[in-house]
Amino acid sequence: MTPSKTKKETKPEWRHFNFVTNGPVDDYLYSMLPKRDEVLAEMEAYAGLHKVPIVGPAVARVLQQLALMTGARTVFELGSAIGYSTIWWAQAVGEKGRVIYTDGDSRNAERARGYFERAGVSDRITIHTGDALEFLSEQKQQFDIIFNDVDKEDYPRVLRLVSPRLRKGGLFITDNVLWSGRVAERSPREAATKAILEFNRLLYGSADFYTTILPIRDGLAVALKR
Ligand SMILES: C[S@@+](CC[C@H](N)C(=O)[O-])C[C@H]1O[C@@H](n2cnc3c(N)ncnc32)[C@H](O)[C@@H]1O
């Protein structure tokens, strides 16, 4: 086994998506992050061990910063898994804020519920188990932030649902939009890559949004609703 291989294997799953800033720069960025509290640290360890694809602390910090910068009080999250990103949102929206957790897997939701209680944020979070897109389509209110982290094939469909349910000045944020660099392939064949390419094209072309992609970890699209 080569030394570099040994080093890679000690990284948790969610860090394997770093392809823009890999190696020493990536290690440096992660070394700068403040220590997480006990519950978040435990979730990161669990996600690493069980290959749960969480955003990880570098991206989670951006999410929380964006919520704090915009004074967000309501967040709708599509694809929450064990609730790691949900907790970062819940901390940002404050005691009077509201975060909607959605996941199709009820075992994820049960695990998330336990973490929310231990993190002291369960009263700010509504847990919804089932199809996130369907639940979003039923929403009558407009949110401050909509965060998209579901199956990638569904990204174009998510985009079609978002605009009427996001307030003007609100943020539509989407993870994995660089898809480990596969968006730059000459002739992509994978369905997920094609869907992300279509999504990025539609998002940048939309008159409803002002969009940039932050090349952090696996690429984070931040779109401001005009
Ligand atoms: C990448 S993980 C979410 C990670 C989470 N945002 C975090 O960073 O902590 C994606 C999750 O979305 C869920 N999912 C995918 N498609 C979905 C859908 N259409 N409706 C609800 N959940 C979905 C999967 O079960 C999976 O747990």
Ligand as a Chemical Component Dictionary entry (heavy atoms), coordinates in Angstrom:
data_LIG
# 
_chem_comp.id                   LIG 
_chem_comp.type                 NON-POLYMER 
_chem_comp.pdbx_formal_charge   0 
_chem_comp.three_letter_code    LIG 
# 
loop_
_chem_comp_atom.comp_id 
_chem_comp_atom.atom_id 
_chem_comp_atom.alt_atom_id 
_chem_comp_atom.type_symbol 
_chem_comp_atom.charge 
_chem_comp_atom.model_Cartn_x 
_chem_comp_atom.model_Cartn_y 
_chem_comp_atom.model_Cartn_z 
_chem_comp_atom.pdbx_ordinal 
LIG C1  C1  C 0  -26.834 13.504 0.351  1  
LIG S1  S1  S 1  -27.941 12.865 1.496  2  
LIG C2  C2  C 0  -28.408 14.251 2.466  3  
LIG C3  C3  C 0  -27.346 14.701 3.418  4  
LIG C4  C4  C 0  -27.730 15.864 4.285  5  
LIG N1  N1  N 0  -28.220 16.989 3.505  6  
LIG C5  C5  C 0  -26.542 16.304 5.099  7  
LIG O1  O1  O 0  -25.655 16.935 4.508  8  
LIG O2  O2  O -1 -26.475 16.009 6.289  9  
LIG C6  C6  C 0  -29.343 12.624 0.488  10 
LIG C7  C7  C 0  -30.555 12.093 1.227  11 
LIG O3  O3  O 0  -31.680 12.401 0.436  12 
LIG C8  C8  C 0  -32.612 11.362 0.549  13 
LIG N2  N2  N 0  -33.435 11.477 -0.667 14 
LIG C9  C9  C 0  -33.042 11.345 -1.953 15 
LIG N3  N3  N 0  -34.059 11.608 -2.797 16 
LIG C10 C10 C 0  -35.125 11.935 -2.010 17 
LIG C11 C11 C 0  -36.462 12.330 -2.259 18 
LIG N4  N4  N 0  -36.940 12.464 -3.510 19 
LIG N5  N5  N 0  -37.261 12.579 -1.205 20 
LIG C12 C12 C 0  -36.808 12.474 0.065  21 
LIG N6  N6  N 0  -35.545 12.104 0.365  22 
LIG C13 C13 C 0  -34.718 11.847 -0.660 23 
LIG C14 C14 C 0  -31.828 10.093 0.692  24 
LIG O4  O4  O 0  -32.545 9.155  1.436  25 
LIG C15 C15 C 0  -30.572 10.590 1.429  26 
LIG O5  O5  O 0  -30.669 10.328 2.791  27 
# 
loop_
_chem_comp_bond.comp_id 
_chem_comp_bond.atom_id_1 
_chem_comp_bond.atom_id_2 
_chem_comp_bond.value_order 
_chem_comp_bond.pdbx_ordinal 
LIG C1  S1  SING 1  
LIG S1  C2  SING 2  
LIG S1  C6  SING 3  
LIG C2  C3  SING 4  
LIG C3  C4  SING 5  
LIG C4  N1  SING 6  
LIG C4  C5  SING 7  
LIG C5  O1  DOUB 8  
LIG C5  O2  SING 9  
LIG C6  C7  SING 10 
LIG C7  O3  SING 11 
LIG C7  C15 SING 12 
LIG O3  C8  SING 13 
LIG C8  N2  SING 14 
LIG C8  C14 SING 15 
LIG N2  C9  SING 16 
LIG N2  C13 SING 17 
LIG C9  N3  DOUB 18 
LIG N3  C10 SING 19 
LIG C10 C11 SING 20 
LIG C10 C13 DOUB 21 
LIG C11 N4  SING 22 
LIG C11 N5  DOUB 23 
LIG N5  C12 SING 24 
LIG C12 N6  DOUB 25 
LIG N6  C13 SING 26 
LIG C14 O4  SING 27 
LIG C14 C15 SING 28 
LIG C15 O5  SING 29 
# 
